[in-house]
Amino acid sequence: MHYHPEANAIIKLIDLTDFVSIREFANQITLEYEKIDILINNAGIIFHPYKKTVDGNEITISTNYFGPFLLTHLLLNLLSKSDNGRVINLSAVAHLRGKIKLDDLNSEHGFVEIEAFSQSKLALTMFTKHMASLLKHTKITFNAVNPGLVRGTGHLRKSKLTTSFITRVSVWPWMWLFMKTPQQGSQTVIYAAVDPLLQNASGCYLSNCEIQKASDLVNDTELSEKLYKKTCEIVNINGEEIIKNILPFEE
């Protein structure tokens, strides 16, 4: 593990399941900083039992997608002040088998933990590509990253892999050997955030420090537009107006 001796980390709290918390956080950041160079939407949960947030949304899609969606829009103005503002959304291989239920994003008419996770990561990856298209004439880039399966993070604590005694004894040790360390899992995220070669790359899906093919649904522009408008309604923002305000002025 390598540390930068001059690094200065400031910790601020935010609850991505609570829209009020997200807005308060964004307001605080806007007051304290003139620009944002990199936004990494890293928080995520998996295998979480059905639960509603304070805003009435299912907690998996709220944490993994609604929260980052709202936060990103509220910080777009600061990102536009950077010479190369970069937004990195953490996706997952599971997005490949995800489906978008436009009329039931909160899984109120049938909930399966892994399906809820897959939908949330597909939605986040579609959002990434859609925003890259909407902001193609700005200095802001959007890319999605698959960090791989990383051990030691606690994100699988609700999985049957760790809660079942038999599975924990027979399967988990072997899986542990093939999982990435946190340092290995962060490499593609770092690559997307700082590599000069990606200055103009936007709308990509990255894995193992390479651009790879995402789900075909990510390229479905009609579905992406419908998902975008639906999500704007859920998080209560005027996305078109926010984006319009940061687009270059055309005479």
C-alpha positions in Angstrom: 0.0 0.0 0.0 1.3 3.4 -1.0 0.5 6.7 0.8 0.9 10.2 -0.5 2.7 12.2 2.3 1.0 15.4 1.3 -2.5 14.0 1.0 -5.1 15.9 3.0 -8.3 13.9 3.5 -11.4 15.7 4.8 -14.3 13.5 5.8 -17.9 14.7 5.4 -21.0 12.6 6.1 -23.8 11.9 3.6 -26.6 9.4 3.6 -27.3 8.4 0.0 -30.6 6.9 0.9 -31.9 10.3 2.1 -32.5 13.0 -0.4 -32.5 15.7 2.3 -29.0 14.6 3.4 -27.8 14.6 -0.2 -29.1 18.2 -0.8 -27.6 19.4 2.5 -24.2 17.8 1.6 -24.3 19.3 -1.9 -25.1 22.8 -0.5 -22.2 22.5 2.0 -19.7 21.5 -0.8 -21.0 24.3 -3.0 -20.3 26.8 -0.3 -16.9 25.5 0.6 -15.4 24.7 -2.8 -15.0 26.6 -6.1 -14.8 23.5 -8.3 -14.8 19.7 -8.3 -12.3 17.8 -10.5 -13.4 14.2 -9.8 -16.6 12.7 -8.4 -16.5 9.0 -7.7 -19.9 7.5 -6.9 -18.6 4.5 -5.0 -21.2 3.7 -2.3 -23.3 0.6 -2.9 -25.1 -2.3 -1.2 -26.0 -5.8 -2.3 -28.2 -8.7 -1.0 -30.1 -6.2 1.2 -33.5 -7.3 2.3 -36.5 -5.3 1.1 -36.6 -2.0 3.0 -37.9 1.5 2.2 -36.0 4.7 2.7 -37.3 7.8 4.4 -38.3 9.0 0.9 -40.3 5.8 0.3 -37.9 4.1 -2.1 -36.4 0.6 -2.1 -33.1 0.9 -0.4 -30.9 -0.9 -2.9 -31.8 1.2 -5.9 -31.9 4.3 -3.8 -28.3 3.7 -2.5 -26.9 2.5 -5.8 -28.7 4.7 -8.3 -31.1 7.4 -7.1 -28.7 8.8 -4.5 -25.7 9.1 -7.0 -28.1 10.4 -9.7 -29.3 13.3 -7.4 -25.8 14.1 -6.0 -24.2 14.2 -9.4 -26.8 16.7 -10.8 -26.4 18.9 -7.7 -22.6 19.0 -8.2 -22.6 19.4 -12.0 -22.0 23.1 -11.8 -18.9 22.7 -9.7 -17.7 19.9 -12.1 -18.2 22.3 -15.0 -15.6 24.7 -13.4 -12.9 22.1 -13.7 -10.7 21.8 -16.8 -11.6 18.1 -17.0 -14.3 17.3 -14.6 -14.7 13.5 -14.3 -17.6 11.5 -12.9 -16.9 7.8 -12.3 -19.9 5.6 -11.4 -19.1 2.2 -9.9 -21.0 -0.5 -11.9 -20.7 -4.3 -11.7 -20.7 -7.3 -13.9 -24.2 -7.9 -12.6 -25.5 -5.0 -14.8 -25.2 -7.4 -17.8 -28.1 -9.4 -16.5 -30.1 -6.5 -15.2 -33.5 -5.4 -16.5 -35.1 -2.0 -16.1 -38.7 -2.1 -14.7 -39.7 1.5 -15.6 -43.1 1.1 -13.9 -41.7 -0.6 -10.9 -38.2 0.7 -10.2 -38.8 0.3 -6.5 -39.6 -3.4 -6.9 -42.9 -3.1 -5.1 -44.5 -5.8 -7.3 -41.9 -8.4 -6.7 -38.5 -8.2 -5.0 -35.5 -10.4 -5.5 -32.3 -9.2 -3.8 -29.9 -9.9 -6.7 -32.3 -8.7 -9.3 -32.7 -5.4 -7.4 -28.9 -5.1 -7.3 -28.6 -5.9 -11.1 -31.2 -3.4 -12.0 -29.6 -0.6 -9.9 -26.2 -1.2 -11.5 -27.7 -1.3 -15.0 -29.6 1.9 -14.3 -26.3 3.6 -13.1 -24.5 2.4 -16.2 -27.2 3.6 -18.5 -27.2 7.0 -16.7 -23.4 7.2 -17.3 -23.8 6.7 -21.0 -26.8 9.1 -21.2 -25.0 11.9 -19.3 -22.0 11.5 -21.5 -24.2 12.1 -24.5 -26.0 15.1 -22.9 -22.8 16.7 -21.9 -20.6 15.9 -24.9 -20.1 19.6 -25.6 -18.7 20.3 -22.1 -15.5 19.5 -20.3 -17.2 16.9 -18.1 -16.8 13.2 -18.8 -18.8 10.3 -17.4 -17.5 6.7 -17.2 -18.7 3.5 -15.5 -16.2 1.2 -13.8 -16.5 -2.5 -12.7 -14.0 -2.8 -9.8 -14.5 -6.6 -9.7 -15.3 -8.7 -6.6 -13.3 -7.2 -3.8 -12.7 -8.9 -0.4 -12.4 -7.2 2.9 -15.0 -4.6 2.2 -18.0 -6.1 4.1 -20.3 -5.6 1.1 -21.2 -9.3 1.0 -22.1 -9.5 4.7 -25.8 -10.1 3.9 -25.0 -12.7 1.3 -25.8 -16.4 1.8 -22.1 -16.9 1.1 -21.3 -15.5 4.5 -24.5 -16.1 6.5 -24.8 -19.9 5.7 -22.4 -21.9 7.8 -22.0 -24.7 5.2 -21.3 -22.2 2.4 -19.0 -20.2 4.6 -16.9 -23.2 5.3 -16.9 -25.0 2.0 -17.1 -22.2 -0.7 -16.0 -18.9 0.9 -12.3 -19.8 1.4 -12.0 -20.6 -2.3 -13.8 -17.5 -3.4 -11.6 -15.4 -1.1 -8.5 -16.6 -2.9 -9.8 -15.3 -6.3 -11.3 -12.1 -5.1 -9.3 -8.8 -5.5 -7.7 -7.0 -2.6 -9.0 -3.4 -2.0 -5.8 -2.1 -3.6 -6.4 -4.2 -6.7 -10.1 -3.4 -6.9 -9.3 0.4 -6.8 -6.9 0.4 -9.8 -9.5 0.8 -12.6 -11.3 3.5 -10.5 -8.0 5.4 -10.2 -7.3 4.8 -13.9 -10.6 6.3 -14.9 -10.1 9.2 -12.5 -6.6 10.4 -13.4 -5.2 8.9 -16.5 -4.4 11.6 -19.1 -5.3 9.2 -21.9 -8.9 9.3 -20.8 -9.3 13.1 -20.8 -11.8 12.9 -23.7 -13.1 9.4 -23.1 -16.8 9.5 -22.0 -19.7 7.1 -21.8 -17.3 4.1 -21.5 -17.6 1.0 -19.3 -14.2 0.1 -17.9 -13.0 -3.2 -16.3 -9.4 -4.2 -15.5 -8.2 -0.8 -16.8 -9.6 -1.5 -20.2 -12.7 -0.2 -22.1 -15.1 -3.2 -22.4 -18.5 -3.8 -23.8 -21.4 -3.0 -21.6 -25.0 -4.4 -21.7 -26.8 -3.8 -25.0 -29.4 -1.9 -23.0 -26.9 0.8 -22.2 -27.1 1.8 -25.9 -30.9 1.9 -25.9 -31.3 5.7 -26.2 -35.1 5.6 -26.0 -35.1 3.5 -22.8 -32.3 5.6 -21.3 -34.2 8.8 -21.9 -37.4 7.4 -20.3 -35.3 6.1 -17.3 -33.7 9.6 -17.0 -37.0 11.4 -17.0 -38.5 8.9 -14.5 -35.6 9.3 -12.2 -35.7 13.1 -12.3 -39.4 12.8 -11.1 -38.4 10.4 -8.3 -35.6 12.6 -7.0 -37.5 15.8 -7.7 -35.2 17.8 -9.9 -35.4 19.4 -13.3 -32.5 17.6 -15.0 -33.0 19.4 -18.4 -32.7 22.8 -16.7 -29.6 21.8 -14.7 -27.8 20.6 -17.8 -28.9 23.6 -19.8 -27.3 25.9 -17.3 -23.8 24.4 -17.8 -23.9 23.9 -21.5 -21.6 26.3 -23.5 -23.4 29.4 -24.7 -24.2 29.4 -28.4 -24.7 32.6 -30.2 
